[in-house]
């Protein structure tokens, strides 16, 4: 084929770092012709060894988690009118609560990344789910300006 790319080179220069062979033309791999990169370990808990259904379920859970978190974070601005009428908060206070929420996101990201490196992602996900459930209940029972600022910085 005139447009195919041959993996072998005629010169002696090495391939750039990160270059991997994607297909085994000798067909001596256990996964057929595809070369898995990174190479999976023998650990059954290695995500590279999971079944397709387990990978899909995990991906769906992470997507649902992200959807719920972003909905909870952004729902406050959608209901400003109702909060202004029912609880009597001024528009300036509501805007300040959004600024506090943004500051909480920045600080939370800086805090949770080292936790994820030290303890792993699963405990961080579980802790953040618990925090989000608690702040959602707090948000539903909000009565004072302190509640508004408090759950916004925590969520």
Phi and psi in radians as a Rosetta constraint file:
Dihedral C 1 N 2 CA 2 C 2 CIRCULARHARMONIC -1.244 0.35
Dihedral N 2 CA 2 C 2 N 3 CIRCULARHARMONIC -0.409 0.35
Dihedral C 2 N 3 CA 3 C 3 CIRCULARHARMONIC -1.802 0.35
Dihedral N 3 CA 3 C 3 N 4 CIRCULARHARMONIC 0.091 0.35
Dihedral C 3 N 4 CA 4 C 4 CIRCULARHARMONIC -1.348 0.35
Dihedral N 4 CA 4 C 4 N 5 CIRCULARHARMONIC 2.680 0.35
Dihedral C 4 N 5 CA 5 C 5 CIRCULARHARMONIC -1.880 0.35
Dihedral N 5 CA 5 C 5 N 6 CIRCULARHARMONIC 2.189 0.35
Dihedral C 5 N 6 CA 6 C 6 CIRCULARHARMONIC -1.576 0.35
Dihedral N 6 CA 6 C 6 N 7 CIRCULARHARMONIC 2.350 0.35
Dihedral C 6 N 7 CA 7 C 7 CIRCULARHARMONIC -1.257 0.35
Dihedral N 7 CA 7 C 7 N 8 CIRCULARHARMONIC -0.439 0.35
Dihedral C 7 N 8 CA 8 C 8 CIRCULARHARMONIC -1.423 0.35
Dihedral N 8 CA 8 C 8 N 9 CIRCULARHARMONIC 2.551 0.35
Dihedral C 8 N 9 CA 9 C 9 CIRCULARHARMONIC -1.945 0.35
Dihedral N 9 CA 9 C 9 N 10 CIRCULARHARMONIC 2.663 0.35
Dihedral C 9 N 10 CA 10 C 10 CIRCULARHARMONIC -1.489 0.35
Dihedral N 10 CA 10 C 10 N 11 CIRCULARHARMONIC -0.409 0.35
Dihedral C 10 N 11 CA 11 C 11 CIRCULARHARMONIC -1.668 0.35
Dihedral N 11 CA 11 C 11 N 12 CIRCULARHARMONIC 3.020 0.35
Dihedral C 11 N 12 CA 12 C 12 CIRCULARHARMONIC -1.697 0.35
Dihedral N 12 CA 12 C 12 N 13 CIRCULARHARMONIC 0.124 0.35
Dihedral C 12 N 13 CA 13 C 13 CIRCULARHARMONIC -1.200 0.35
Dihedral N 13 CA 13 C 13 N 14 CIRCULARHARMONIC 2.455 0.35
Dihedral C 13 N 14 CA 14 C 14 CIRCULARHARMONIC -1.302 0.35
Dihedral N 14 CA 14 C 14 N 15 CIRCULARHARMONIC 2.766 0.35
Dihedral C 14 N 15 CA 15 C 15 CIRCULARHARMONIC -1.193 0.35
Dihedral N 15 CA 15 C 15 N 16 CIRCULARHARMONIC 2.687 0.35
Dihedral C 15 N 16 CA 16 C 16 CIRCULARHARMONIC -1.124 0.35
Dihedral N 16 CA 16 C 16 N 17 CIRCULARHARMONIC 2.721 0.35
Dihedral C 16 N 17 CA 17 C 17 CIRCULARHARMONIC -1.011 0.35
Dihedral N 17 CA 17 C 17 N 18 CIRCULARHARMONIC 2.458 0.35
Dihedral C 17 N 18 CA 18 C 18 CIRCULARHARMONIC 1.610 0.35
Dihedral N 18 CA 18 C 18 N 19 CIRCULARHARMONIC -0.094 0.35
Dihedral C 18 N 19 CA 19 C 19 CIRCULARHARMONIC -1.306 0.35
Dihedral N 19 CA 19 C 19 N 20 CIRCULARHARMONIC 2.248 0.35
Dihedral C 19 N 20 CA 20 C 20 CIRCULARHARMONIC -2.301 0.35
Dihedral N 20 CA 20 C 20 N 21 CIRCULARHARMONIC 2.682 0.35
Dihedral C 20 N 21 CA 21 C 21 CIRCULARHARMONIC -1.441 0.35
Dihedral N 21 CA 21 C 21 N 22 CIRCULARHARMONIC 2.251 0.35
Dihedral C 21 N 22 CA 22 C 22 CIRCULARHARMONIC -1.656 0.35
Dihedral N 22 CA 22 C 22 N 23 CIRCULARHARMONIC -0.367 0.35
Dihedral C 22 N 23 CA 23 C 23 CIRCULARHARMONIC -2.395 0.35
Dihedral N 23 CA 23 C 23 N 24 CIRCULARHARMONIC 2.381 0.35
Dihedral C 23 N 24 CA 24 C 24 CIRCULARHARMONIC -1.661 0.35
Dihedral N 24 CA 24 C 24 N 25 CIRCULARHARMONIC 1.908 0.35
Dihedral C 24 N 25 CA 25 C 25 CIRCULARHARMONIC -1.336 0.35
Dihedral N 25 CA 25 C 25 N 26 CIRCULARHARMONIC -0.283 0.35
Dihedral C 25 N 26 CA 26 C 26 CIRCULARHARMONIC -1.491 0.35
Dihedral N 26 CA 26 C 26 N 27 CIRCULARHARMONIC -0.179 0.35
Dihedral C 26 N 27 CA 27 C 27 CIRCULARHARMONIC 1.024 0.35
Dihedral N 27 CA 27 C 27 N 28 CIRCULARHARMONIC 0.769 0.35
Dihedral C 27 N 28 CA 28 C 28 CIRCULARHARMONIC -1.908 0.35
Dihedral N 28 CA 28 C 28 N 29 CIRCULARHARMONIC 0.257 0.35
Dihedral C 28 N 29 CA 29 C 29 CIRCULARHARMONIC -1.659 0.35
Dihedral N 29 CA 29 C 29 N 30 CIRCULARHARMONIC 2.731 0.35
Dihedral C 29 N 30 CA 30 C 30 CIRCULARHARMONIC -1.325 0.35
Dihedral N 30 CA 30 C 30 N 31 CIRCULARHARMONIC -0.369 0.35
Dihedral C 30 N 31 CA 31 C 31 CIRCULARHARMONIC -1.760 0.35
Dihedral N 31 CA 31 C 31 N 32 CIRCULARHARMONIC 0.531 0.35
Dihedral C 31 N 32 CA 32 C 32 CIRCULARHARMONIC 1.420 0.35
Dihedral N 32 CA 32 C 32 N 33 CIRCULARHARMONIC -2.430 0.35
Dihedral C 32 N 33 CA 33 C 33 CIRCULARHARMONIC -1.576 0.35
Dihedral N 33 CA 33 C 33 N 34 CIRCULARHARMONIC -0.199 0.35
Dihedral C 33 N 34 CA 34 C 34 CIRCULARHARMONIC -1.451 0.35
Dihedral N 34 CA 34 C 34 N 35 CIRCULARHARMONIC 2.286 0.35
Dihedral C 34 N 35 CA 35 C 35 CIRCULARHARMONIC -1.664 0.35
Dihedral N 35 CA 35 C 35 N 36 CIRCULARHARMONIC 2.064 0.35
Dihedral C 35 N 36 CA 36 C 36 CIRCULARHARMONIC -1.364 0.35
Dihedral N 36 CA 36 C 36 N 37 CIRCULARHARMONIC 2.252 0.35
Dihedral C 36 N 37 CA 37 C 37 CIRCULARHARMONIC -2.361 0.35
Dihedral N 37 CA 37 C 37 N 38 CIRCULARHARMONIC 2.049 0.35
Dihedral C 37 N 38 CA 38 C 38 CIRCULARHARMONIC -1.247 0.35
Dihedral N 38 CA 38 C 38 N 39 CIRCULARHARMONIC 2.749 0.35
Dihedral C 38 N 39 CA 39 C 39 CIRCULARHARMONIC -1.230 0.35
Dihedral N 39 CA 39 C 39 N 40 CIRCULARHARMONIC 2.211 0.35
Dihedral C 39 N 40 CA 40 C 40 CIRCULARHARMONIC -1.156 0.35
Dihedral N 40 CA 40 C 40 N 41 CIRCULARHARMONIC 2.554 0.35
Dihedral C 40 N 41 CA 41 C 41 CIRCULARHARMONIC -1.456 0.35
Dihedral N 41 CA 41 C 41 N 42 CIRCULARHARMONIC -3.134 0.35
Dihedral C 41 N 42 CA 42 C 42 CIRCULARHARMONIC -1.491 0.35
Dihedral N 42 CA 42 C 42 N 43 CIRCULARHARMONIC -0.056 0.35
Dihedral C 42 N 43 CA 43 C 43 CIRCULARHARMONIC -1.231 0.35
Dihedral N 43 CA 43 C 43 N 44 CIRCULARHARMONIC 2.185 0.35
Dihedral C 43 N 44 CA 44 C 44 CIRCULARHARMONIC -1.176 0.35
Dihedral N 44 CA 44 C 44 N 45 CIRCULARHARMONIC -0.308 0.35
Dihedral C 44 N 45 CA 45 C 45 CIRCULARHARMONIC -1.489 0.35
Dihedral N 45 CA 45 C 45 N 46 CIRCULARHARMONIC -0.066 0.35
Dihedral C 45 N 46 CA 46 C 46 CIRCULARHARMONIC -1.178 0.35
Dihedral N 46 CA 46 C 46 N 47 CIRCULARHARMONIC 2.150 0.35
Dihedral C 46 N 47 CA 47 C 47 CIRCULARHARMONIC -0.999 0.35
Dihedral N 47 CA 47 C 47 N 48 CIRCULARHARMONIC -0.419 0.35
Dihedral C 47 N 48 CA 48 C 48 CIRCULARHARMONIC -1.228 0.35
Dihedral N 48 CA 48 C 48 N 49 CIRCULARHARMONIC -0.324 0.35
Dihedral C 48 N 49 CA 49 C 49 CIRCULARHARMONIC -1.708 0.35
Dihedral N 49 CA 49 C 49 N 50 CIRCULARHARMONIC -0.022 0.35
Dihedral C 49 N 50 CA 50 C 50 CIRCULARHARMONIC -1.202 0.35
Dihedral N 50 CA 50 C 50 N 51 CIRCULARHARMONIC 2.686 0.35
Dihedral C 50 N 51 CA 51 C 51 CIRCULARHARMONIC -1.245 0.35
Dihedral N 51 CA 51 C 51 N 52 CIRCULARHARMONIC 2.832 0.35
Dihedral C 51 N 52 CA 52 C 52 CIRCULARHARMONIC -1.068 0.35
Dihedral N 52 CA 52 C 52 N 53 CIRCULARHARMONIC -0.670 0.35
Dihedral C 52 N 53 CA 53 C 53 CIRCULARHARMONIC -1.164 0.35
Dihedral N 53 CA 53 C 53 N 54 CIRCULARHARMONIC -0.655 0.35
Dihedral C 53 N 54 CA 54 C 54 CIRCULARHARMONIC -1.189 0.35
Dihedral N 54 CA 54 C 54 N 55 CIRCULARHARMONIC -0.697 0.35
Dihedral C 54 N 55 CA 55 C 55 CIRCULARHARMONIC -1.097 0.35
Dihedral N 55 CA 55 C 55 N 56 CIRCULARHARMONIC -0.757 0.35
Dihedral C 55 N 56 CA 56 C 56 CIRCULARHARMONIC -1.130 0.35
Dihedral N 56 CA 56 C 56 N 57 CIRCULARHARMONIC -0.717 0.35
Dihedral C 56 N 57 CA 57 C 57 CIRCULARHARMONIC -1.122 0.35
Dihedral N 57 CA 57 C 57 N 58 CIRCULARHARMONIC -0.742 0.35
Dihedral C 57 N 58 CA 58 C 58 CIRCULARHARMONIC -1.110 0.35
Dihedral N 58 CA 58 C 58 N 59 CIRCULARHARMONIC -0.748 0.35
Dihedral C 58 N 59 CA 59 C 59 CIRCULARHARMONIC -1.107 0.35
Dihedral N 59 CA 59 C 59 N 60 CIRCULARHARMONIC -0.724 0.35
Dihedral C 59 N 60 CA 60 C 60 CIRCULARHARMONIC -1.116 0.35
Dihedral N 60 CA 60 C 60 N 61 CIRCULARHARMONIC -0.712 0.35
Dihedral C 60 N 61 CA 61 C 61 CIRCULARHARMONIC -1.116 0.35
Dihedral N 61 CA 61 C 61 N 62 CIRCULARHARMONIC -0.740 0.35
Dihedral C 61 N 62 CA 62 C 62 CIRCULARHARMONIC -1.146 0.35
Dihedral N 62 CA 62 C 62 N 63 CIRCULARHARMONIC -0.705 0.35
Dihedral C 62 N 63 CA 63 C 63 CIRCULARHARMONIC -1.123 0.35
Dihedral N 63 CA 63 C 63 N 64 CIRCULARHARMONIC -0.757 0.35
Dihedral C 63 N 64 CA 64 C 64 CIRCULARHARMONIC -1.106 0.35
Dihedral N 64 CA 64 C 64 N 65 CIRCULARHARMONIC -0.737 0.35
Dihedral C 64 N 65 CA 65 C 65 CIRCULARHARMONIC -1.034 0.35
Dihedral N 65 CA 65 C 65 N 66 CIRCULARHARMONIC -0.816 0.35
Dihedral C 65 N 66 CA 66 C 66 CIRCULARHARMONIC -1.104 0.35
Dihedral N 66 CA 66 C 66 N 67 CIRCULARHARMONIC -0.709 0.35
Dihedral C 66 N 67 CA 67 C 67 CIRCULARHARMONIC -1.062 0.35
Dihedral N 67 CA 67 C 67 N 68 CIRCULARHARMONIC -0.827 0.35
Dihedral C 67 N 68 CA 68 C 68 CIRCULARHARMONIC -1.140 0.35
Dihedral N 68 CA 68 C 68 N 69 CIRCULARHARMONIC -0.772 0.35
Dihedral C 68 N 69 CA 69 C 69 CIRCULARHARMONIC -1.070 0.35
Dihedral N 69 CA 69 C 69 N 70 CIRCULARHARMONIC -0.831 0.35
Dihedral C 69 N 70 CA 70 C 70 CIRCULARHARMONIC -1.202 0.35
Dihedral N 70 CA 70 C 70 N 71 CIRCULARHARMONIC -0.562 0.35
Dihedral C 70 N 71 CA 71 C 71 CIRCULARHARMONIC -1.149 0.35
Dihedral N 71 CA 71 C 71 N 72 CIRCULARHARMONIC -0.748 0.35
Dihedral C 71 N 72 CA 72 C 72 CIRCULARHARMONIC -1.141 0.35
Dihedral N 72 CA 72 C 72 N 73 CIRCULARHARMONIC -0.701 0.35
Dihedral C 72 N 73 CA 73 C 73 CIRCULARHARMONIC -1.160 0.35
Dihedral N 73 CA 73 C 73 N 74 CIRCULARHARMONIC -0.701 0.35
Dihedral C 73 N 74 CA 74 C 74 CIRCULARHARMONIC -1.659 0.35
Dihedral N 74 CA 74 C 74 N 75 CIRCULARHARMONIC -0.121 0.35
Dihedral C 74 N 75 CA 75 C 75 CIRCULARHARMONIC -1.194 0.35
Dihedral N 75 CA 75 C 75 N 76 CIRCULARHARMONIC -0.443 0.35
Dihedral C 75 N 76 CA 76 C 76 CIRCULARHARMONIC -1.031 0.35
Dihedral N 76 CA 76 C 76 N 77 CIRCULARHARMONIC -0.713 0.35
Dihedral C 76 N 77 CA 77 C 77 CIRCULARHARMONIC -1.226 0.35
Dihedral N 77 CA 77 C 77 N 78 CIRCULARHARMONIC -0.466 0.35
Dihedral C 77 N 78 CA 78 C 78 CIRCULARHARMONIC -1.224 0.35
Dihedral N 78 CA 78 C 78 N 79 CIRCULARHARMONIC -0.569 0.35
Dihedral C 78 N 79 CA 79 C 79 CIRCULARHARMONIC -1.815 0.35
Dihedral N 79 CA 79 C 79 N 80 CIRCULARHARMONIC 0.370 0.35
Dihedral C 79 N 80 CA 80 C 80 CIRCULARHARMONIC -0.946 0.35
Dihedral N 80 CA 80 C 80 N 81 CIRCULARHARMONIC -0.751 0.35
Dihedral C 80 N 81 CA 81 C 81 CIRCULARHARMONIC -1.048 0.35
Dihedral N 81 CA 81 C 81 N 82 CIRCULARHARMONIC -0.822 0.35
Dihedral C 81 N 82 CA 82 C 82 CIRCULARHARMONIC -1.161 0.35
Dihedral N 82 CA 82 C 82 N 83 CIRCULARHARMONIC -0.706 0.35
Dihedral C 82 N 83 CA 83 C 83 CIRCULARHARMONIC -1.152 0.35
Dihedral N 83 CA 83 C 83 N 84 CIRCULARHARMONIC -0.684 0.35
Dihedral C 83 N 84 CA 84 C 84 CIRCULARHARMONIC -1.078 0.35
Dihedral N 84 CA 84 C 84 N 85 CIRCULARHARMONIC -0.758 0.35
Dihedral C 84 N 85 CA 85 C 85 CIRCULARHARMONIC -1.280 0.35
Dihedral N 85 CA 85 C 85 N 86 CIRCULARHARMONIC -0.841 0.35
Dihedral C 85 N 86 CA 86 C 86 CIRCULARHARMONIC -1.315 0.35
Dihedral N 86 CA 86 C 86 N 87 CIRCULARHARMONIC -0.709 0.35
Dihedral C 86 N 87 CA 87 C 87 CIRCULARHARMONIC -1.858 0.35
Dihedral N 87 CA 87 C 87 N 88 CIRCULARHARMONIC -0.160 0.35
Dihedral C 87 N 88 CA 88 C 88 CIRCULARHARMONIC 1.336 0.35
Dihedral N 88 CA 88 C 88 N 89 CIRCULARHARMONIC 0.342 0.35
Dihedral C 88 N 89 CA 89 C 89 CIRCULARHARMONIC -1.299 0.35
Dihedral N 89 CA 89 C 89 N 90 CIRCULARHARMONIC 2.479 0.35
Dihedral C 89 N 90 CA 90 C 90 CIRCULARHARMONIC -1.319 0.35
Dihedral N 90 CA 90 C 90 N 91 CIRCULARHARMONIC 2.844 0.35
Dihedral C 90 N 91 CA 91 C 91 CIRCULARHARMONIC -1.121 0.35
Dihedral N 91 CA 91 C 91 N 92 CIRCULARHARMONIC -0.607 0.35
Dihedral C 91 N 92 CA 92 C 92 CIRCULARHARMONIC -1.124 0.35
Dihedral N 92 CA 92 C 92 N 93 CIRCULARHARMONIC -0.733 0.35
Dihedral C 92 N 93 CA 93 C 93 CIRCULARHARMONIC -1.131 0.35
Dihedral N 93 CA 93 C 93 N 94 CIRCULARHARMONIC -0.682 0.35
Dihedral C 93 N 94 CA 94 C 94 CIRCULARHARMONIC -1.146 0.35
Dihedral N 94 CA 94 C 94 N 95 CIRCULARHARMONIC -0.706 0.35
Dihedral C 94 N 95 CA 95 C 95 CIRCULARHARMONIC -1.155 0.35
Dihedral N 95 CA 95 C 95 N 96 CIRCULARHARMONIC -0.664 0.35
Dihedral C 95 N 96 CA 96 C 96 CIRCULARHARMONIC -1.138 0.35
Dihedral N 96 CA 96 C 96 N 97 CIRCULARHARMONIC -0.611 0.35
Dihedral C 96 N 97 CA 97 C 97 CIRCULARHARMONIC -1.136 0.35
Dihedral N 97 CA 97 C 97 N 98 CIRCULARHARMONIC -0.592 0.35
Dihedral C 97 N 98 CA 98 C 98 CIRCULARHARMONIC -1.184 0.35
Dihedral N 98 CA 98 C 98 N 99 CIRCULARHARMONIC -0.667 0.35
Dihedral C 98 N 99 CA 99 C 99 CIRCULARHARMONIC -1.119 0.35
Dihedral N 99 CA 99 C 99 N 100 CIRCULARHARMONIC -0.691 0.35
Dihedral C 99 N 100 CA 100 C 100 CIRCULARHARMONIC -1.116 0.35
Dihedral N 100 CA 100 C 100 N 101 CIRCULARHARMONIC -0.699 0.35
Dihedral C 100 N 101 CA 101 C 101 CIRCULARHARMONIC -1.086 0.35
Dihedral N 101 CA 101 C 101 N 102 CIRCULARHARMONIC -0.727 0.35
Dihedral C 101 N 102 CA 102 C 102 CIRCULARHARMONIC -1.142 0.35
Dihedral N 102 CA 102 C 102 N 103 CIRCULARHARMONIC -0.704 0.35
Dihedral C 102 N 103 CA 103 C 103 CIRCULARHARMONIC -1.115 0.35
Dihedral N 103 CA 103 C 103 N 104 CIRCULARHARMONIC -0.689 0.35
Dihedral C 103 N 104 CA 104 C 104 CIRCULARHARMONIC -1.094 0.35
Dihedral N 104 CA 104 C 104 N 105 CIRCULARHARMONIC -0.661 0.35
Dihedral C 104 N 105 CA 105 C 105 CIRCULARHARMONIC -1.100 0.35
Dihedral N 105 CA 105 C 105 N 106 CIRCULARHARMONIC -0.750 0.35
Dihedral C 105 N 106 CA 106 C 106 CIRCULARHARMONIC -1.134 0.35
Dihedral N 106 CA 106 C 106 N 107 CIRCULARHARMONIC -0.807 0.35
Dihedral C 106 N 107 CA 107 C 107 CIRCULARHARMONIC -1.190 0.35
Dihedral N 107 CA 107 C 107 N 108 CIRCULARHARMONIC -0.715 0.35
Dihedral C 107 N 108 CA 108 C 108 CIRCULARHARMONIC -1.087 0.35
Dihedral N 108 CA 108 C 108 N 109 CIRCULARHARMONIC -0.702 0.35
Dihedral C 108 N 109 CA 109 C 109 CIRCULARHARMONIC -1.096 0.35
Dihedral N 109 CA 109 C 109 N 110 CIRCULARHARMONIC -0.725 0.35
Dihedral C 109 N 110 CA 110 C 110 CIRCULARHARMONIC -1.166 0.35
Dihedral N 110 CA 110 C 110 N 111 CIRCULARHARMONIC -0.597 0.35
Dihedral C 110 N 111 CA 111 C 111 CIRCULARHARMONIC -1.353 0.35
Dihedral N 111 CA 111 C 111 N 112 CIRCULARHARMONIC -0.705 0.35
Dihedral C 111 N 112 CA 112 C 112 CIRCULARHARMONIC -1.372 0.35
Dihedral N 112 CA 112 C 112 N 113 CIRCULARHARMONIC -0.440 0.35
Dihedral C 112 N 113 CA 113 C 113 CIRCULARHARMONIC -1.100 0.35
Dihedral N 113 CA 113 C 113 N 114 CIRCULARHARMONIC -0.825 0.35
Dihedral C 113 N 114 CA 114 C 114 CIRCULARHARMONIC -1.099 0.35
Dihedral N 114 CA 114 C 114 N 115 CIRCULARHARMONIC -0.604 0.35
Dihedral C 114 N 115 CA 115 C 115 CIRCULARHARMONIC -1.084 0.35
Dihedral N 115 CA 115 C 115 N 116 CIRCULARHARMONIC -0.714 0.35
Dihedral C 115 N 116 CA 116 C 116 CIRCULARHARMONIC -1.132 0.35
Dihedral N 116 CA 116 C 116 N 117 CIRCULARHARMONIC -0.669 0.35
Dihedral C 116 N 117 CA 117 C 117 CIRCULARHARMONIC -1.192 0.35
Dihedral N 117 CA 117 C 117 N 118 CIRCULARHARMONIC -0.655 0.35
Dihedral C 117 N 118 CA 118 C 118 CIRCULARHARMONIC -1.390 0.35
Dihedral N 118 CA 118 C 118 N 119 CIRCULARHARMONIC -0.793 0.35
Dihedral C 118 N 119 CA 119 C 119 CIRCULARHARMONIC -1.861 0.35
Dihedral N 119 CA 119 C 119 N 120 CIRCULARHARMONIC -0.178 0.35
Dihedral C 119 N 120 CA 120 C 120 CIRCULARHARMONIC 1.736 0.35
Dihedral N 120 CA 120 C 120 N 121 CIRCULARHARMONIC 2.899 0.35
Dihedral C 120 N 121 CA 121 C 121 CIRCULARHARMONIC -1.332 0.35
Dihedral N 121 CA 121 C 121 N 122 CIRCULARHARMONIC -0.607 0.35
Dihedral C 121 N 122 CA 122 C 122 CIRCULARHARMONIC -1.043 0.35
Dihedral N 122 CA 122 C 122 N 123 CIRCULARHARMONIC -0.867 0.35
Dihedral C 122 N 123 CA 123 C 123 CIRCULARHARMONIC -1.077 0.35
Dihedral N 123 CA 123 C 123 N 124 CIRCULARHARMONIC -0.599 0.35
Dihedral C 123 N 124 CA 124 C 124 CIRCULARHARMONIC -1.178 0.35
Dihedral N 124 CA 124 C 124 N 125 CIRCULARHARMONIC -0.729 0.35
Dihedral C 124 N 125 CA 125 C 125 CIRCULARHARMONIC -1.055 0.35
Dihedral N 125 CA 125 C 125 N 126 CIRCULARHARMONIC -0.821 0.35
Dihedral C 125 N 126 CA 126 C 126 CIRCULARHARMONIC -1.105 0.35
Dihedral N 126 CA 126 C 126 N 127 CIRCULARHARMONIC -0.765 0.35
Dihedral C 126 N 127 CA 127 C 127 CIRCULARHARMONIC -1.094 0.35
Dihedral N 127 CA 127 C 127 N 128 CIRCULARHARMONIC -0.744 0.35
Dihedral C 127 N 128 CA 128 C 128 CIRCULARHARMONIC -1.203 0.35
Dihedral N 128 CA 128 C 128 N 129 CIRCULARHARMONIC -0.557 0.35
Dihedral C 128 N 129 CA 129 C 129 CIRCULARHARMONIC -1.131 0.35
Dihedral N 129 CA 129 C 129 N 130 CIRCULARHARMONIC -0.777 0.35
Dihedral C 129 N 130 CA 130 C 130 CIRCULARHARMONIC -1.071 0.35
Dihedral N 130 CA 130 C 130 N 131 CIRCULARHARMONIC -0.778 0.35
Dihedral C 130 N 131 CA 131 C 131 CIRCULARHARMONIC -1.076 0.35
Dihedral N 131 CA 131 C 131 N 132 CIRCULARHARMONIC -0.741 0.35
Dihedral C 131 N 132 CA 132 C 132 CIRCULARHARMONIC -1.161 0.35
Dihedral N 132 CA 132 C 132 N 133 CIRCULARHARMONIC -0.683 0.35
Dihedral C 132 N 133 CA 133 C 133 CIRCULARHARMONIC -1.118 0.35
Dihedral N 133 CA 133 C 133 N 134 CIRCULARHARMONIC -0.782 0.35
Dihedral C 133 N 134 CA 134 C 134 CIRCULARHARMONIC -1.108 0.35
Dihedral N 134 CA 134 C 134 N 135 CIRCULARHARMONIC -0.774 0.35
Dihedral C 134 N 135 CA 135 C 135 CIRCULARHARMONIC -1.218 0.35
Dihedral N 135 CA 135 C 135 N 136 CIRCULARHARMONIC -0.499 0.35
Dihedral C 135 N 136 CA 136 C 136 CIRCULARHARMONIC -1.189 0.35
Dihedral N 136 CA 136 C 136 N 137 CIRCULARHARMONIC -0.720 0.35
Dihedral C 136 N 137 CA 137 C 137 CIRCULARHARMONIC -1.127 0.35
Dihedral N 137 CA 137 C 137 N 138 CIRCULARHARMONIC -0.730 0.35
Dihedral C 137 N 138 CA 138 C 138 CIRCULARHARMONIC -1.055 0.35
Dihedral N 138 CA 138 C 138 N 139 CIRCULARHARMONIC -0.748 0.35
Dihedral C 138 N 139 CA 139 C 139 CIRCULARHARMONIC -1.112 0.35
Dihedral N 139 CA 139 C 139 N 140 CIRCULARHARMONIC -0.679 0.35
Dihedral C 139 N 140 CA 140 C 140 CIRCULARHARMONIC -1.183 0.35
Dihedral N 140 CA 140 C 140 N 141 CIRCULARHARMONIC -0.483 0.35
Dihedral C 140 N 141 CA 141 C 141 CIRCULARHARMONIC -1.785 0.35
Dihedral N 141 CA 141 C 141 N 142 CIRCULARHARMONIC 0.232 0.35
Dihedral C 141 N 142 CA 142 C 142 CIRCULARHARMONIC -1.073 0.35
Dihedral N 142 CA 142 C 142 N 143 CIRCULARHARMONIC 2.370 0.35
Dihedral C 142 N 143 CA 143 C 143 CIRCULARHARMONIC -2.308 0.35
Dihedral N 143 CA 143 C 143 N 144 CIRCULARHARMONIC -0.508 0.35
Dihedral C 143 N 144 CA 144 C 144 CIRCULARHARMONIC -2.032 0.35
Dihedral N 144 CA 144 C 144 N 145 CIRCULARHARMONIC 2.932 0.35
Dihedral C 144 N 145 CA 145 C 145 CIRCULARHARMONIC -1.140 0.35
Dihedral N 145 CA 145 C 145 N 146 CIRCULARHARMONIC -0.601 0.35
Dihedral C 145 N 146 CA 146 C 146 CIRCULARHARMONIC -1.079 0.35
Dihedral N 146 CA 146 C 146 N 147 CIRCULARHARMONIC -0.696 0.35
Dihedral C 146 N 147 CA 147 C 147 CIRCULARHARMONIC -1.070 0.35
Dihedral N 147 CA 147 C 147 N 148 CIRCULARHARMONIC -0.756 0.35
Dihedral C 147 N 148 CA 148 C 148 CIRCULARHARMONIC -1.043 0.35
Dihedral N 148 CA 148 C 148 N 149 CIRCULARHARMONIC -0.863 0.35
Dihedral C 148 N 149 CA 149 C 149 CIRCULARHARMONIC -1.204 0.35
Dihedral N 149 CA 149 C 149 N 150 CIRCULARHARMONIC -0.671 0.35
Dihedral C 149 N 150 CA 150 C 150 CIRCULARHARMONIC -1.082 0.35
Dihedral N 150 CA 150 C 150 N 151 CIRCULARHARMONIC -0.932 0.35
Dihedral C 150 N 151 CA 151 C 151 CIRCULARHARMONIC -1.245 0.35
Dihedral N 151 CA 151 C 151 N 152 CIRCULARHARMONIC -0.459 0.35
Dihedral C 151 N 152 CA 152 C 152 CIRCULARHARMONIC -1.195 0.35
Dihedral N 152 CA 152 C 152 N 153 CIRCULARHARMONIC -0.669 0.35
Dihedral C 152 N 153 CA 153 C 153 CIRCULARHARMONIC -1.301 0.35
Dihedral N 153 CA 153 C 153 N 154 CIRCULARHARMONIC -0.550 0.35
Dihedral C 153 N 154 CA 154 C 154 CIRCULARHARMONIC -1.373 0.35
Dihedral N 154 CA 154 C 154 N 155 CIRCULARHARMONIC -0.644 0.35
